Amino acid sequence: MAALCCCPTTIIVSGKVSSRIKTAGPLPRINPFKNQKRLITERRNLIVKSIIEDREAIDVKNDNFKAEEELSEDKVEDTDRLMSRGINAAIVLAAGTVAVTKLLTIDHDYWQGWTLYEILRYAPEHNWFAYEQILKTNPVLAKMAISGIVYSLGDWIAQCYEGKPLFEFDRTRVLRSGLVGFTLHGSLSHYYYQFCEALFPFQEWWVVPAKVAFDQTVWSAIWNSIYFTVLGLLRFQSPADIFSEIKTTFLPMLTAGWKLWPLAHLVTYGVIPVDQRLLWVDCIELIWVTILSTYSNEKAEAQASEETNSSSHSSEVCQVFLFSKNLSSKISLERLNVCSECSSKLICACKYLTGLGDISM
C-alpha cells in the first residue's frame, strides 16, 4: 500500500485535441469603416459643442459691451440734449428780447419827459403807424418778414403740441418752416390778393362768397402743394417721395381747411383792406401752420422710421464660425453668415455638419 501511494502518477495526454477545446468559437471581425465613422461623428460633436460654448461666451461679452455702450450713449445723449436745450433757450430769449425792445422803443426819440404809462400807451399806436409806413415803402419785404415769423412760431407750437418740451424743439425744422414762410408765403400772398381783386372787380353781394370759394379751392390747393414740395426739397427727399406725400395729403388738408378758413375769410374779403389782409391772415395762420407742420412732419418721420427699420434689418448679420475636419487633411475654417432673426440656422448647420460630410460654402 505504501509503495502504491508513493508511486508517481503518469498522465498520458493524447496528441489529438477536440475541436471544442481548440477554439470556443470564431473571433469577431473588426469593421474599420464603422469605427472610423463613429470617430468622425464624435469629433464633430466635440467641435459643435466647442462652437456653441464659445458662442455663448461671446454673447455674454457682447451683452456686457452693449450695456456699457448703451450707458455711454445715454450719457452722451443727455449731454447733447442739455446743450441743445440751452441753445434753444438762448435763441428764444434773444429773439423775444429783440422783438419786445423794438416794440417798446418805437418812440425812444421822443421819450424825454415821458412817463412809463405814456410809453406803454402810445407804443401800440405808433407801431401800427410804422407798419403802415413800411407797407407803403416796401410792402413785399414787410409781408415776407411777417410770414417768416408766423411760420416759425407755428412750427414751434406744433412741436410743443406733439409733446416736446418747450426748449427741446427741432431748430432745423423751425428754420425750414420759417424759410418757406419768408421766401414764398409772404411774397406769393401779396400778389395773390391783388390778383383776386382784379379777378373779381365787382361790388355785388356775391363777390365775397365767390372770393372765399376761389381761395379755398384753387389757391389752397396750389399753396398746400407748394408748401409740401418745398419742405420735401429742404428735407432732401426724392421727387417720388414728395409726390407721394402730396398725393396722400392733398384732399385731407384741403377739406381740413374748410373747417377753419371760410369763416375767417368772410372777414378777410369783406372787412380788411387789401394791403393789410396778410397781417390778419397770418394771425389765423398760427393755427393753420400748426396743423400743416404737424401733418407734414408726421408723414416724413413715419417714412424715415420705416426706412431705418428696413436698413437695420438688412445690416444685422452675425458671423458664425464652423470647423470641419476632413478625413485626410488638416482642419479647415469655414464661415457662414446667419441673419440675427434666423439664429436657428446655426442649429440646422450644426445638425448638417454632424450628419453629413463637409459643408461646401
C-alpha positions in Angstrom: 0.0 0.0 0.0 2.8 2.4 0.9 4.6 1.6 -2.4 1.5 2.2 -4.3 0.9 5.6 -2.7 4.4 6.8 -3.3 4.4 5.8 -6.9 4.2 8.8 -9.2 1.2 9.0 -11.4 1.7 9.5 -15.1 -1.0 11.0 -17.2 -0.8 10.4 -20.9 -2.4 13.2 -22.9 -3.3 12.3 -26.4 -2.0 14.3 -29.2 -5.4 14.7 -30.7 -7.3 17.5 -29.1 -11.0 18.0 -29.6 -12.1 20.9 -31.8 -14.2 22.2 -28.9 -11.0 22.6 -26.8 -9.0 24.2 -29.6 -11.5 27.1 -30.4 -14.5 28.0 -28.4 -15.9 30.0 -31.4 -14.9 32.3 -34.4 -13.2 35.6 -33.5 -15.2 38.8 -34.1 -14.4 40.6 -37.3 -13.3 44.3 -37.0 -15.2 46.8 -39.2 -12.8 49.7 -39.9 -15.3 51.9 -41.7 -17.8 51.8 -38.8 -15.2 52.7 -36.2 -13.9 55.5 -38.5 -17.5 56.9 -38.9 -18.0 56.8 -35.2 -14.8 58.6 -34.5 -15.7 61.3 -37.1 -19.1 61.7 -35.5 -17.6 62.1 -32.0 -15.0 64.6 -33.2 -17.6 66.7 -35.0 -19.9 66.6 -31.9 -17.0 67.9 -29.8 -16.3 70.6 -32.4 -20.0 71.7 -32.4 -20.1 71.7 -28.6 -17.0 73.8 -28.5 -18.5 76.2 -31.0 -21.7 76.6 -29.0 -19.8 77.2 -25.8 -17.6 79.8 -27.5 -20.7 81.4 -29.0 -22.4 81.6 -25.5 -19.2 83.2 -24.1 -19.1 85.7 -26.9 -22.8 86.5 -26.4 -22.2 87.2 -22.7 -19.3 89.5 -23.6 -21.4 91.2 -26.3 -24.2 91.8 -23.8 -21.8 93.4 -21.3 -20.3 95.5 -24.0 -23.7 96.6 -25.3 -24.8 97.5 -21.8 -21.7 99.7 -21.4 -22.1 101.2 -24.8 -25.8 102.0 -24.1 -24.8 103.6 -20.8 -22.2 105.8 -22.5 -24.6 106.6 -25.3 -27.2 107.7 -22.8 -24.7 110.0 -21.1 -23.8 111.5 -24.5 -27.5 111.9 -25.4 -28.2 113.6 -22.0 -25.3 116.0 -22.6 -26.4 116.8 -26.2 -30.0 117.3 -25.0 -28.8 119.7 -22.3 -26.7 121.6 -24.8 -29.5 121.7 -27.4 -31.9 122.9 -24.7 -29.5 125.7 -23.7 -29.0 126.8 -27.3 -32.8 126.8 -28.0 -33.5 128.8 -24.8 -30.8 131.3 -25.8 -32.3 131.7 -29.3 -35.9 132.2 -27.9 -34.8 134.6 -25.2 -32.7 136.6 -27.7 -35.4 136.8 -30.3 -38.0 137.7 -27.7 -35.8 140.4 -26.2 -35.1 142.0 -29.6 -38.8 141.9 -30.5 -40.0 143.4 -27.3 -37.3 146.0 -27.3 -38.2 147.1 -30.8 -41.8 147.4 -30.0 -41.4 149.3 -26.8 -38.7 151.7 -28.0 -40.6 152.8 -31.1 -40.7 156.3 -29.6 -37.3 156.4 -28.0 -36.5 159.7 -29.9 -39.4 161.4 -28.1 -39.1 159.9 -24.6 -37.8 163.0 -22.9 -40.2 163.8 -20.1 -42.5 160.8 -20.8 -43.7 158.6 -18.0 -43.8 154.8 -18.3 -47.6 154.9 -18.7 -47.3 157.3 -21.7 -44.6 155.0 -23.3 -46.9 151.9 -22.9 -49.9 153.9 -24.1 -48.5 155.2 -27.3 -46.3 152.2 -28.3 -49.1 150.1 -30.0 -50.5 153.1 -31.9 -47.1 154.2 -33.1 -46.0 150.7 -34.1 -49.1 150.5 -36.2 -48.2 153.8 -37.9 -44.7 152.4 -38.5 -46.2 149.2 -40.1 -48.4 151.2 -42.4 -45.4 153.3 -43.5 -43.4 150.2 -44.3 -46.4 148.8 -46.3 -46.2 151.9 -48.5 -42.4 151.9 -48.9 -41.6 148.2 -49.1 -44.8 146.0 -48.9 -43.4 142.7 -50.1 -40.4 142.7 -47.7 -42.7 143.6 -44.8 -45.1 140.8 -45.6 -42.3 138.3 -46.1 -40.9 139.1 -42.6 -44.3 138.7 -41.0 -44.9 135.4 -42.7 -41.5 134.1 -41.8 -42.1 134.9 -38.1 -45.6 133.4 -38.1 -44.4 130.1 -39.8 -41.5 129.7 -37.4 -43.8 130.3 -34.4 -46.4 127.9 -35.9 -43.9 125.1 -36.2 -42.7 125.7 -32.7 -46.2 125.5 -31.4 -46.8 122.3 -33.5 -43.7 120.7 -31.9 -45.0 121.6 -28.4 -48.4 120.2 -29.3 -46.7 116.9 -30.4 -45.3 116.6 -26.8 -41.8 118.1 -27.0 -40.7 120.3 -24.1 -40.7 124.0 -24.6 -37.0 124.3 -25.3 -36.3 121.0 -26.9 -37.7 121.8 -30.3 -36.0 120.9 -33.6 -34.2 124.0 -34.7 -33.8 122.7 -38.3 -37.5 122.0 -38.6 -38.4 125.5 -37.3 -35.9 127.1 -39.7 -37.4 125.1 -42.7 -40.9 126.3 -41.9 -39.8 129.9 -41.3 -37.8 129.8 -44.6 -40.9 128.7 -46.5 -43.0 131.4 -44.9 -40.4 134.1 -45.6 -39.5 133.3 -49.1 -42.8 132.1 -50.5 -45.9 132.7 -48.5 -45.4 136.4 -47.9 -44.5 137.3 -51.5 -47.0 135.0 -53.1 -49.8 136.1 -50.9 -49.1 139.7 -51.6 -49.5 139.2 -55.4 -52.4 136.7 -54.9 -54.6 139.2 -53.1 -54.0 141.8 -55.8 -54.8 139.2 -58.4 -58.0 138.2 -56.6 -59.2 141.8 -56.6 -58.5 142.0 -60.3 -60.4 138.8 -60.9 -63.5 139.9 -59.0 -63.7 143.7 -59.6 -67.3 143.9 -58.6 -69.1 145.3 -55.6 -72.0 142.9 -55.6 -73.1 140.8 -52.6 -71.9 137.6 -54.2 -68.3 138.8 -54.6 -67.2 137.9 -51.1 -68.5 134.3 -51.2 -67.0 133.9 -54.6 -63.6 135.0 -53.4 -63.8 132.7 -50.4 -64.7 129.8 -52.7 -61.9 130.6 -55.1 -59.5 130.9 -52.1 -60.5 127.6 -50.6 -60.3 125.6 -53.8 -57.7 126.9 -56.3 -55.4 128.9 -54.1 -55.5 126.4 -51.2 -54.7 123.6 -53.5 -51.8 125.5 -55.1 -50.3 126.7 -51.8 -50.6 123.3 -50.0 -48.8 121.7 -52.9 -46.1 124.3 -52.8 -45.7 124.0 -49.1 -45.2 120.2 -49.1 -43.0 120.3 -52.2 -40.6 122.9 -50.7 -40.5 121.2 -47.3 -39.7 117.9 -49.1 -36.8 119.5 -51.0 -35.4 121.1 -47.9 -35.5 117.6 -46.3 -33.6 116.3 -49.3 -36.4 113.9 -50.2 -36.7 112.3 -53.6 -39.3 113.6 -56.1 -41.1 110.3 -55.9 -41.5 110.6 -52.1 -42.6 114.3 -52.4 -45.2 113.4 -55.0 -46.4 110.5 -52.8 -46.7 112.8 -49.8 -48.7 115.4 -51.8 -51.0 112.8 -53.2 -51.6 111.4 -49.7 -52.2 114.8 -48.1 -53.9 116.7 -50.8 -57.6 116.0 -50.1 -57.3 115.7 -46.3 -55.5 119.1 -46.0 -57.9 120.7 -48.4 -61.0 119.5 -46.6 -59.4 120.4 -43.2 -59.0 124.0 -44.3 -62.8 124.2 -45.0 -63.3 123.8 -41.2 -61.2 126.9 -40.4 -60.8 129.4 -43.3 -64.3 130.1 -44.8 -65.4 132.0 -41.7 -62.1 133.7 -41.3 -62.1 134.8 -45.0 -65.5 136.3 -44.7 -63.7 138.9 -42.6 -60.6 138.9 -44.9 -62.5 139.7 -48.1 -65.4 141.6 -46.5 -63.8 143.9 -43.9 -60.0 144.0 -44.2 -58.4 146.3 -46.8 -56.2 144.7 -49.5 -52.8 145.9 -48.2 -53.5 144.7 -44.6 -55.1 141.4 -45.4 -51.9 139.3 -45.0 -51.5 140.5 -41.4 -55.0 139.3 -40.5 -54.4 136.1 -42.4 -51.1 135.5 -40.7 -52.8 135.8 -37.3 -55.1 132.9 -38.3 -52.1 131.2 -39.9 -50.7 130.4 -36.5 -53.4 127.8 -36.1 -53.2 126.6 -39.7 -49.4 126.3 -39.8 -49.5 124.2 -36.6 -51.8 121.8 -38.5 -49.7 121.9 -41.7 -46.4 121.4 -39.9 -47.7 118.6 -37.7 -49.2 116.7 -40.6 -46.2 117.1 -42.8 -43.6 116.0 -40.3 -45.7 113.1 -39.1 -45.6 111.7 -42.6 -41.9 112.4 -43.0 -41.0 110.9 -39.7 -43.1 107.8 -40.4 -41.4 107.3 -43.7 -37.9 107.8 -42.2 -38.6 105.3 -39.4 -39.7 102.7 -42.0 -36.5 103.2 -44.0 -34.4 103.0 -40.8 -36.1 99.7 -39.7 -35.6 98.1 -43.2 -31.9 99.1 -43.4 -31.2 98.0 -39.8 -32.8 94.6 -40.5 -30.7 94.1 -43.6 -27.5 95.1 -41.8 -27.9 92.9 -38.7 -25.7 90.0 -39.7 -23.6 88.0 -37.3 -20.6 85.8 -38.1 -20.7 82.2 -37.1 -17.6 80.1 -37.5 -17.9 76.4 -38.2 -15.0 74.0 -38.1 -14.9 70.8 -40.1 -12.2 68.2 -40.3 -11.5 66.2 -43.4 -10.6 62.5 -43.3 -7.2 63.0 -44.7 -6.4 66.7 -44.4 -5.9 69.4 -41.7 -8.7 71.4 -40.0 -10.3 73.9 -42.3 -12.1 77.1 -41.3 -15.5 77.8 -42.8 -17.6 80.9 -42.4 -21.3 81.2 -42.6 -23.4 84.4 -42.5 -26.6 84.0 -40.4 -29.3 86.7 -40.0 -29.9 87.8 -36.4 -33.6 87.0 -36.7 -32.8 83.5 -38.1 -30.4 82.2 -35.5 -32.0 78.7 -35.8 -30.0 78.3 -38.9 -26.9 77.8 -36.7 -28.6 74.7 -35.2 -29.5 73.5 -38.7 -26.0 74.0 -39.8 -24.6 72.1 -36.8 -27.0 69.2 -37.5 -26.0 69.2 -41.1 -22.3 69.2 -40.0 -22.7 66.2 -37.7 -24.8 64.1 -40.0 -23.1 64.6 -43.3 -19.7 65.4 -44.8 -18.0 68.7 -45.3 -20.1 71.8 -45.9 -19.4 73.4 -49.2 -19.6 77.2 -48.9 
